[in-house]
Amino acid sequence: MTARGEVFLRALGADAERLHPQILAQMRAVAPEEDRAEGVFEVAGSRLGRLSALGRPFVGPRMLVTRLGRDVPFTLTVRCGATVSGQATLDTTREFRFPGSTQYITDRLTTTPRAGIVHNVLGARGRVEMLEHCSVTDEGALRMRTRRVALRFAGRRIPLGGIFGVDVDLEDGWDEDRRRRTIRMRATNPLFGTVLEYRGWYRYLDQGDGLGRARGR
């Protein structure tokens, strides 16, 4: 049996005990075959709008968001697994339900031998890869920061830095009053500034609170 947050538990090691008790309990819970969570982003998308689509020939589908909206419902679909060498994996699909269109971002996280470091491959074709550092904030939230970014294209692996680099900062926390997870992510580029962001809240469907009840707070 695999824990829902096995990737993060392995990466954090003893530091996992510093997570908020509710987050830690959810991460240690046995993962179903397909895990789902639903929530609402207060704001989500890219300020670049349709210009973001110019990068699609390079990064492939399910990697870029070309809309920007508020109060955007979203669904997380998650599958836990392992590589043949025994490294834990976490496959996630984020479904952004903008008015009139639905857009997706997919990625696969894999543990590495380095303490605190996970390997992230993004998009349906896995052309963008990151090394991300996992830590725990003073408030008990999980924090992930980008260490390295590379693009796999035309059979080559191209490190991205300087004006081509992207810094991703994500925090996954807990709202004690409303008994739900919180999420905040911002991806920035030195040239274009914020290229993707989202912040809001979510609940796993097995928490016993449906999205309708949750919206009523």
Contacts in CASP RR format, 6 or more apart in sequence:
PFRMAT RR
TARGET T0000
AUTHOR 0000-0000-0000
METHOD contacts of the structure
MODEL  1
MTARGEVFLRALGADAERLHPQILAQMRAVAPEEDRAEGVFEVAGSRLGR
LSALGRPFVGPRMLVTRLGRDVPFTLTVRCGATVSGQATLDTTREFRFPG
STQYITDRLTTTPRAGIVHNVLGARGRVEMLEHCSVTDEGALRMRTRRVA
LRFAGRRIPLGGIFGVDVDLEDGWDEDRRRRTIRMRATNPLFGTVLEYRG
WYRYLDQGDGLGRARGR
1 30 0 8 1.000
1 31 0 8 1.000
2 30 0 8 1.000
2 31 0 8 1.000
2 80 0 8 1.000
2 81 0 8 1.000
2 82 0 8 1.000
2 88 0 8 1.000
3 9 0 8 1.000
3 27 0 8 1.000
3 28 0 8 1.000
3 29 0 8 1.000
3 30 0 8 1.000
3 31 0 8 1.000
3 80 0 8 1.000
4 26 0 8 1.000
4 27 0 8 1.000
4 28 0 8 1.000
4 29 0 8 1.000
4 30 0 8 1.000
4 31 0 8 1.000
4 35 0 8 1.000
4 78 0 8 1.000
4 80 0 8 1.000
5 26 0 8 1.000
5 27 0 8 1.000
5 28 0 8 1.000
5 31 0 8 1.000
5 80 0 8 1.000
5 90 0 8 1.000
6 27 0 8 1.000
6 31 0 8 1.000
6 80 0 8 1.000
6 81 0 8 1.000
6 88 0 8 1.000
6 90 0 8 1.000
7 80 0 8 1.000
7 88 0 8 1.000
7 89 0 8 1.000
7 90 0 8 1.000
7 109 0 8 1.000
7 110 0 8 1.000
7 111 0 8 1.000
7 118 0 8 1.000
8 16 0 8 1.000
8 27 0 8 1.000
8 118 0 8 1.000
8 134 0 8 1.000
8 142 0 8 1.000
9 16 0 8 1.000
9 27 0 8 1.000
9 28 0 8 1.000
10 88 0 8 1.000
10 111 0 8 1.000
11 111 0 8 1.000
11 112 0 8 1.000
11 115 0 8 1.000
11 116 0 8 1.000
11 117 0 8 1.000
11 118 0 8 1.000
11 134 0 8 1.000
12 19 0 8 1.000
12 116 0 8 1.000
12 134 0 8 1.000
12 135 0 8 1.000
12 136 0 8 1.000
12 142 0 8 1.000
13 115 0 8 1.000
13 116 0 8 1.000
15 135 0 8 1.000
15 136 0 8 1.000
16 24 0 8 1.000
16 27 0 8 1.000
16 136 0 8 1.000
17 24 0 8 1.000
18 136 0 8 1.000
18 140 0 8 1.000
19 27 0 8 1.000
19 136 0 8 1.000
19 140 0 8 1.000
19 141 0 8 1.000
19 142 0 8 1.000
20 139 0 8 1.000
20 140 0 8 1.000
20 141 0 8 1.000
20 173 0 8 1.000
20 174 0 8 1.000
22 174 0 8 1.000
22 179 0 8 1.000
23 140 0 8 1.000
23 141 0 8 1.000
23 142 0 8 1.000
23 172 0 8 1.000
23 173 0 8 1.000
23 174 0 8 1.000
23 181 0 8 1.000
26 181 0 8 1.000
26 204 0 8 1.000
31 78 0 8 1.000
31 80 0 8 1.000
32 206 0 8 1.000
33 79 0 8 1.000
34 77 0 8 1.000
34 78 0 8 1.000
34 79 0 8 1.000
35 76 0 8 1.000
35 77 0 8 1.000
35 78 0 8 1.000
35 79 0 8 1.000
35 80 0 8 1.000
35 204 0 8 1.000
36 75 0 8 1.000
36 76 0 8 1.000
36 77 0 8 1.000
36 78 0 8 1.000
36 204 0 8 1.000
36 205 0 8 1.000
37 75 0 8 1.000
37 76 0 8 1.000
37 78 0 8 1.000
37 181 0 8 1.000
37 202 0 8 1.000
37 203 0 8 1.000
37 204 0 8 1.000
37 205 0 8 1.000
38 73 0 8 1.000
38 74 0 8 1.000
38 75 0 8 1.000
38 76 0 8 1.000
38 202 0 8 1.000
38 203 0 8 1.000
38 205 0 8 1.000
38 210 0 8 1.000
38 211 0 8 1.000
38 214 0 8 1.000
39 73 0 8 1.000
39 74 0 8 1.000
39 75 0 8 1.000
39 200 0 8 1.000
39 201 0 8 1.000
39 202 0 8 1.000
39 203 0 8 1.000
39 211 0 8 1.000
39 214 0 8 1.000
40 71 0 8 1.000
40 72 0 8 1.000
40 73 0 8 1.000
40 74 0 8 1.000
40 200 0 8 1.000
40 201 0 8 1.000
40 202 0 8 1.000
40 215 0 8 1.000
41 69 0 8 1.000
41 70 0 8 1.000
41 71 0 8 1.000
41 72 0 8 1.000
41 73 0 8 1.000
41 74 0 8 1.000
41 96 0 8 1.000
41 198 0 8 1.000
41 199 0 8 1.000
41 200 0 8 1.000
42 70 0 8 1.000
42 71 0 8 1.000
42 199 0 8 1.000
42 200 0 8 1.000
43 68 0 8 1.000
43 69 0 8 1.000
43 70 0 8 1.000
43 72 0 8 1.000
43 197 0 8 1.000
43 198 0 8 1.000
43 199 0 8 1.000
43 200 0 8 1.000
44 65 0 8 1.000
44 68 0 8 1.000
44 69 0 8 1.000
44 70 0 8 1.000
44 72 0 8 1.000
44 74 0 8 1.000
44 96 0 8 1.000
44 197 0 8 1.000
44 198 0 8 1.000
44 199 0 8 1.000
45 65 0 8 1.000
45 67 0 8 1.000
45 68 0 8 1.000
45 69 0 8 1.000
45 72 0 8 1.000
45 96 0 8 1.000
45 196 0 8 1.000
45 197 0 8 1.000
45 198 0 8 1.000
46 52 0 8 1.000
46 64 0 8 1.000
46 65 0 8 1.000
46 66 0 8 1.000
46 67 0 8 1.000
46 68 0 8 1.000
46 195 0 8 1.000
46 196 0 8 1.000
46 197 0 8 1.000
47 68 0 8 1.000
47 194 0 8 1.000
47 195 0 8 1.000
48 66 0 8 1.000
48 192 0 8 1.000
48 195 0 8 1.000
49 66 0 8 1.000
49 67 0 8 1.000
49 68 0 8 1.000
50 66 0 8 1.000
52 64 0 8 1.000
52 65 0 8 1.000
52 66 0 8 1.000
52 195 0 8 1.000
52 196 0 8 1.000
53 64 0 8 1.000
53 66 0 8 1.000
55 64 0 8 1.000
56 63 0 8 1.000
56 64 0 8 1.000
58 127 0 8 1.000
58 151 0 8 1.000
58 153 0 8 1.000
59 122 0 8 1.000
59 123 0 8 1.000
59 125 0 8 1.000
59 127 0 8 1.000
59 128 0 8 1.000
59 151 0 8 1.000
60 123 0 8 1.000
60 124 0 8 1.000
60 125 0 8 1.000
60 127 0 8 1.000
61 123 0 8 1.000
61 124 0 8 1.000
61 125 0 8 1.000
62 93 0 8 1.000
62 104 0 8 1.000
62 105 0 8 1.000
62 106 0 8 1.000
62 123 0 8 1.000
62 124 0 8 1.000
63 105 0 8 1.000
63 106 0 8 1.000
63 122 0 8 1.000
63 123 0 8 1.000
63 124 0 8 1.000
63 127 0 8 1.000
63 128 0 8 1.000
64 105 0 8 1.000
64 196 0 8 1.000
65 96 0 8 1.000
65 103 0 8 1.000
65 105 0 8 1.000
65 196 0 8 1.000
66 103 0 8 1.000
67 96 0 8 1.000
67 98 0 8 1.000
67 101 0 8 1.000
67 103 0 8 1.000
69 98 0 8 1.000
72 96 0 8 1.000
72 97 0 8 1.000
72 98 0 8 1.000
72 198 0 8 1.000
73 97 0 8 1.000
73 211 0 8 1.000
74 94 0 8 1.000
74 95 0 8 1.000
74 96 0 8 1.000
74 97 0 8 1.000
74 198 0 8 1.000
74 202 0 8 1.000
75 94 0 8 1.000
75 95 0 8 1.000
75 97 0 8 1.000
76 92 0 8 1.000
76 93 0 8 1.000
76 94 0 8 1.000
76 95 0 8 1.000
76 202 0 8 1.000
77 92 0 8 1.000
77 93 0 8 1.000
77 95 0 8 1.000
78 90 0 8 1.000
78 91 0 8 1.000
78 92 0 8 1.000
78 93 0 8 1.000
79 90 0 8 1.000
79 91 0 8 1.000
80 88 0 8 1.000
80 89 0 8 1.000
80 90 0 8 1.000
80 91 0 8 1.000
81 88 0 8 1.000
81 89 0 8 1.000
81 90 0 8 1.000
81 91 0 8 1.000
82 88 0 8 1.000
82 89 0 8 1.000
83 89 0 8 1.000
83 110 0 8 1.000
87 110 0 8 1.000
87 111 0 8 1.000
87 112 0 8 1.000
88 110 0 8 1.000
88 111 0 8 1.000
89 108 0 8 1.000
89 109 0 8 1.000
89 110 0 8 1.000
89 111 0 8 1.000
90 108 0 8 1.000
90 109 0 8 1.000
90 110 0 8 1.000
91 106 0 8 1.000
91 107 0 8 1.000
91 108 0 8 1.000
92 106 0 8 1.000
92 107 0 8 1.000
92 108 0 8 1.000
92 109 0 8 1.000
93 104 0 8 1.000
93 105 0 8 1.000
93 106 0 8 1.000
94 104 0 8 1.000
94 105 0 8 1.000
94 106 0 8 1.000
95 102 0 8 1.000
95 103 0 8 1.000
95 104 0 8 1.000
96 102 0 8 1.000
96 103 0 8 1.000
96 104 0 8 1.000
96 105 0 8 1.000
96 198 0 8 1.000
105 122 0 8 1.000
105 123 0 8 1.000
106 122 0 8 1.000
106 123 0 8 1.000
106 124 0 8 1.000
107 120 0 8 1.000
107 121 0 8 1.000
107 122 0 8 1.000
107 123 0 8 1.000
108 120 0 8 1.000
108 121 0 8 1.000
108 126 0 8 1.000
109 118 0 8 1.000
109 119 0 8 1.000
109 120 0 8 1.000
109 132 0 8 1.000
110 118 0 8 1.000
110 119 0 8 1.000
110 120 0 8 1.000
110 121 0 8 1.000
111 118 0 8 1.000
111 119 0 8 1.000
112 118 0 8 1.000
112 119 0 8 1.000
112 131 0 8 1.000
116 133 0 8 1.000
116 134 0 8 1.000
116 135 0 8 1.000
117 131 0 8 1.000
117 132 0 8 1.000
117 133 0 8 1.000
117 134 0 8 1.000
117 147 0 8 1.000
118 131 0 8 1.000
118 132 0 8 1.000
118 134 0 8 1.000
118 144 0 8 1.000
119 129 0 8 1.000
119 130 0 8 1.000
119 131 0 8 1.000
119 132 0 8 1.000
120 129 0 8 1.000
120 130 0 8 1.000
120 131 0 8 1.000
120 132 0 8 1.000
121 128 0 8 1.000
121 129 0 8 1.000
122 128 0 8 1.000
122 129 0 8 1.000
122 130 0 8 1.000
126 152 0 8 1.000
127 151 0 8 1.000
127 152 0 8 1.000
127 153 0 8 1.000
128 149 0 8 1.000
128 150 0 8 1.000
128 151 0 8 1.000
128 152 0 8 1.000
129 149 0 8 1.000
129 150 0 8 1.000
129 152 0 8 1.000
130 146 0 8 1.000
130 147 0 8 1.000
130 148 0 8 1.000
130 149 0 8 1.000
130 150 0 8 1.000
130 168 0 8 1.000
131 146 0 8 1.000
131 147 0 8 1.000
131 148 0 8 1.000
132 144 0 8 1.000
132 145 0 8 1.000
132 146 0 8 1.000
132 147 0 8 1.000
132 168 0 8 1.000
133 144 0 8 1.000
133 145 0 8 1.000
133 146 0 8 1.000
133 147 0 8 1.000
134 142 0 8 1.000
134 143 0 8 1.000
134 144 0 8 1.000
135 142 0 8 1.000
135 143 0 8 1.000
135 144 0 8 1.000
135 145 0 8 1.000
136 142 0 8 1.000
136 143 0 8 1.000
137 143 0 8 1.000
137 171 0 8 1.000
139 173 0 8 1.000
140 173 0 8 1.000
140 174 0 8 1.000
141 171 0 8 1.000
141 172 0 8 1.000
141 173 0 8 1.000
141 174 0 8 1.000
141 182 0 8 1.000
142 171 0 8 1.000
142 172 0 8 1.000
142 173 0 8 1.000
143 169 0 8 1.000
143 170 0 8 1.000
143 171 0 8 1.000
143 172 0 8 1.000
144 168 0 8 1.000
144 169 0 8 1.000
144 170 0 8 1.000
144 172 0 8 1.000
145 167 0 8 1.000
145 168 0 8 1.000
145 169 0 8 1.000
145 170 0 8 1.000
146 166 0 8 1.000
146 167 0 8 1.000
146 168 0 8 1.000
146 169 0 8 1.000
148 159 0 8 1.000
149 159 0 8 1.000
149 160 0 8 1.000
149 161 0 8 1.000
149 165 0 8 1.000
149 166 0 8 1.000
150 157 0 8 1.000
150 158 0 8 1.000
150 159 0 8 1.000
150 160 0 8 1.000
151 157 0 8 1.000
151 158 0 8 1.000
151 160 0 8 1.000
152 158 0 8 1.000
160 166 0 8 1.000
162 190 0 8 1.000
163 189 0 8 1.000
163 190 0 8 1.000
163 191 0 8 1.000
164 189 0 8 1.000
165 189 0 8 1.000
165 190 0 8 1.000
166 187 0 8 1.000
166 188 0 8 1.000
166 189 0 8 1.000
166 195 0 8 1.000
167 187 0 8 1.000
167 188 0 8 1.000
167 189 0 8 1.000
168 185 0 8 1.000
168 186 0 8 1.000
168 187 0 8 1.000
169 185 0 8 1.000
169 186 0 8 1.000
169 187 0 8 1.000
169 188 0 8 1.000
170 183 0 8 1.000
170 184 0 8 1.000
170 185 0 8 1.000
170 186 0 8 1.000
171 182 0 8 1.000
171 183 0 8 1.000
171 184 0 8 1.000
171 185 0 8 1.000
172 181 0 8 1.000
172 182 0 8 1.000
172 183 0 8 1.000
173 181 0 8 1.000
173 182 0 8 1.000
173 183 0 8 1.000
174 180 0 8 1.000
174 181 0 8 1.000
174 182 0 8 1.000
175 181 0 8 1.000
175 182 0 8 1.000
175 201 0 8 1.000
178 201 0 8 1.000
178 214 0 8 1.000
178 217 0 8 1.000
179 207 0 8 1.000
179 209 0 8 1.000
180 201 0 8 1.000
180 202 0 8 1.000
180 203 0 8 1.000
180 207 0 8 1.000
180 209 0 8 1.000
180 214 0 8 1.000
181 201 0 8 1.000
181 202 0 8 1.000
181 203 0 8 1.000
181 204 0 8 1.000
182 199 0 8 1.000
182 200 0 8 1.000
182 201 0 8 1.000
183 198 0 8 1.000
183 199 0 8 1.000
183 200 0 8 1.000
183 201 0 8 1.000
183 202 0 8 1.000
184 198 0 8 1.000
184 199 0 8 1.000
184 200 0 8 1.000
185 196 0 8 1.000
185 197 0 8 1.000
185 198 0 8 1.000
185 199 0 8 1.000
186 194 0 8 1.000
186 196 0 8 1.000
186 197 0 8 1.000
187 194 0 8 1.000
187 195 0 8 1.000
187 196 0 8 1.000
187 197 0 8 1.000
188 194 0 8 1.000
188 195 0 8 1.000
189 195 0 8 1.000
201 214 0 8 1.000
203 209 0 8 1.000
203 210 0 8 1.000
203 211 0 8 1.000
203 214 0 8 1.000
END
